[in-house]
Amino acid sequence: MMSQCVALAEMLELKPEIKIIDPRFPWSKLPPSLWLAPFAALDDVESIGLCAPWPPILIASGRQTVALALAIKRASEGKTKLIQIQNPRFGISRFDAIVAPMHDNLHGNNVISTIGSVHGITQAKLRSAANQFRETYKTLPRPLIGILIGGPNKQYRMTSELGFRLGKLLVRGVKRSGAGLAITPSRRTHKDLMSALTCSLKEVNFRNWDGKGDNPYLGILALCDSFVVTSDSVNMISEAAATGKPVHVFELDGGSPKFDRFHHQMREAGITRPFMGKFEDWEYSPPNDPSNIVQQVKLRINLD
């Protein structure tokens, strides 16, 4: 959530001041409509910095920010322009702009629809990361395939059995293409899944980030020829798609109508394909032109 907020601020050429909130019970369990005193949901509002003078622009994301964001807009007497990322599920007309993915099925004059999530991937960042990590991956065979591993959430399950299944498919793909694998887990990835995955890859060339040293995620996006991404992460799939390179999606157990809509839209747009043990090659235009998003946001918040 924070990465999406920062990405949008960077698109707008703003220098954001980041505020991370941790509402206490019972607010943490209540929908925004029942936050009768939003500022009381935080232990120390002033230490977090949620106090006057109010910012001219507030970018927020996540259900637990909704009531507080609206309270700040009221406290500023409407002077704070409020941009919400993702569906706030509450009074969309109260926001100056909402940037939401198409699979949220949200419609309104203040809604800006994107394919997948907002991200901060730029060509300049990719070039810099390529220079930083080129030596790290130079010994792996080509083509180089980036393997982006997420983790379990409310919609998807990830087990060691899935790690073995993914490993077998990757080995099949490597035997067909002679590829090398650049693997990175996320903070949500369970160790037992990674252990099962790496054990099944002993006969192929791969490099797995163990969490030590600089995170190579951007370097993998920059240097790899295509990607295999687990289906649980809209963000990782969207960021991989920002490169314009083939994105294969490894289906996990579970899902939801919302995730199903996202994956259907990405396949229909020619951006992703299911991973079936073969590294395919195809072309598409990266979605979510940043200049278009910026133009639409500026129009709705009257920002010159």
N, C-alpha and C positions, 0 to 999 in steps of 0.2 A: 504493500500500500504506500509506504513512504517513498519507494523508488518511483512510483507513478507520479506522486505529487512533485517530487524534485524534478522529474523529467519534464513535466508540463511547465514548471517555473523556468527551467533552462530554455525551453522553447520560446517562452515569452521574454527571454533575456532579463529575468529577474534574479536577484540574489536572495534566496529564501532563508528565513529564520525558522528552523525546524522545531516543532513542539510535539512531543510524544505524550499522549495522555493515558492514564490508567484509572478509569472510573472505579469507584468502590461499590460494593454491594449496598443496596439492591439495584442501583442504576445500571451496573454492568450486565444485568439480566433483563432489563426493561426495554421495550421499544421506545424510540424517540418521542412518541406522542405522550408518554407517561413521565417524561423527565420534567416535572413541574418546576424544579429549581436546578437547572443544569449546572451552574457553577458549584453548587453544593456537592456534586458528584465527585469532586476532586479534593484530595486531602489539603493541598496547599496551592491555591490558584496563583498566588503572587510568585512563588518560587519557580513555577513552570513558566511564568511570564504571560499568562492569559489575563491581562489587565490593560487598562488605558495607558498610553494612547493606542487606539486600535489601528490595525494595519489598513492600508487602502485596499489590499487584495488578500483574501484568505482562500487557500486551496486545501481542501480536506478530502479524506477518503476513509471509508469504513463506517459501519453502522453506528459505532460508539462515538463518532465525531459529529453526527448529524445535529443533535440537539444543542451541543455546545457551539457549533458553527453558527447556527441560527440565533443563538443567544448573543453571540458577539456582534452579529449584524444588527440586532435590535439595540444593543448597548451603544453601538456607534451611530445610532439614529439613521441607519441605512447607508451610511457613508462607506462602509466596508463592502466591497464587491465580493460576493461569495461564489466560488467555483467548487462544485462537488464532483469528484471522480467516482464512477460507478453509481448504480441506482440507489438513491438514498432511502427509497421505500417510504417516503413521507413527504407530502406537500411539495411536489416538484416545482410548482409555480413560485415558491418562496426563494428559490435559488436564482442567481443572475445567470449562471451557466452550469450545465451538467454535461460532463464528458463521460459517456457510457458506451460499452461495447454493444454491438448490434444484438448479441444473444441475450441481453437484458430485456429486450422487447420494450424499450422505453421511448415514448414519443411526446414531443412538445416543442414549442417555439424556441425554448431555451436549451434544448437537448442537442448535443453534437455527438453523432454516432460514429464509432470506430469499429474496424474489424479487429477483434482481439483487444488487448490492453494497450494503454499509453506506455511508452518506453523512452529511454534516453539514449538509444543506440544511434550513433552518428558515424559518418565515414571518418571524421577526424579521430574519434575515440578508437575506432577499429584499426586505423593506421598506427596509432600510438601503441596499442596493445600488440599488434603484429610485430612491431620492432622489439617490444619488451620480451615476448615469449617465443620468438622464432628459434632461438637456440634450444629451448626446452623440448621442442617437438621435431627438430630437424632430422633426427635419426629414424623416425617412424616412416614406414613405407607410405607411398601415395597410391591412390587418393587417400586423403586423411579425413576420417569420419569423426565428427564430434558427437559424443554420447552424453546427453544432458539428463541427469536422473533427479527426479523430484522425490516425493514422499507421500505417505498416507494423509488423507484429509477426510472431511465428512462425507465426501462422495466416492472416494477411491480407496482400495486396499492395496498394500504393497507387502508381499511376503517373500521369504527366501525362495519359495518355489517359483515366483515370478522372476526373481533374479536369475535362476537357472534357465528358465524359459527364454528370457531375453539373451542370455549368454549363448545359448544354442543357436538362436537366430543370427546373432552377430558373427559367430564362427562360420555359419553357412555363407553369410555375405562376404566375409573376408576370403574364404576359399574360392569364391567366384571372382573376386576382384583384385585380390592381393593387397587390400587396404590395410592401413594402420588405424588404430583407434585412440582417440584422445578423450578420456572419460573424466567427468566431474560430477560429484554428487552435490546435493544442496543441503542446507541445514536441517531439512526435514527427513533426509534419507536415513533409514535404519542401517546399523552396522551389519546385521545379519544378511540383509539383502545385498549389500556391497560385497560381503564375503562370498556369498553364493555366486554372484556375478563374476567376480575376479577369478574364483576357482575354476569356473567353466571356460575361462579364456586362456588357459595355460598354453595352448598350442598356437596362439596367434600373438602378433605384436601389438601391445597397447601400453599406454601410460595413464595411470589413475592418480588424480590429485588426492593426497592424503590429508588435506586440511592444513598442512604446514606451508609457511611462506606465502607469497602473494597469490591471491586467488586468480587462476588462469582463465576464468570464465570468458572475459572479453577477448583474450588471446585465442581461445578455441573458436569463438564466433568469427574472428578475423582470419584465422589460418586454415580452417577446415574447408573441405570442398562440399560437404553436405552434412546433415545432422540426423540423429535419431533421438527423439525427445519423448519422455513418458507423458501419457495423456492427462495426467493430473494437473499440469501447470499451464494455465493460459498465458502467464507472463513469459515463461521460457519459450513456448512455441511462438509467441508474438515477437520476441526478441530475435529468435533464430530467423524468423521470416523477414526481419528488417534487413538481413544481409542479401536477400534475393536468391539465396542458394536453396537447393532441395531440402525439404524438411519432412522426414519420415516420422510418423507418430506410432509409438508402441502402446497398444491398448492394454489398459489395466482392468482388473476386476472391479465392477461397480459402475458409477456414472450417475447422471441426473439429466432431466430434460434440458436444463440450462447448458450443461457441458455438451450434451448431444447437439444442441443448436450451434454452439461454437465450432465443434469439429465438422459439422455438416457445412457450415459457411466457409470454413477454411478449405475443405476439399472442393466445394463447388467453385471457389475462386481460383482453383488450380495451384494453391499454395502448398498444401500438405497432401501426403498419401500415406496409407497404412503401411507399417513396416512388417514385411512378411519374409524377411531373410534375404532381401536383395537390395543393394544400394543402387537406386535409379537416378537418372539425371533428367531434369526438366527445367524450364524457365518460367518466370512470372515477374510481374512488377511488384516490388515490396509495397505492402498496404500502408495506409495511414500517413500520407504525405504530411510531414510536420508543418509546412508552410500553410497548408489548407486548414489544419487544426488551429494554428495560431490566428489565422485570419478570422475564423468563425468565433473563436473565444473573444478576440479583441472587439468584434462587432457587438457581441452580447454584453460586454462589460464597459463598452465605450472607452476603450483604451487606445490611445493614439500611438 
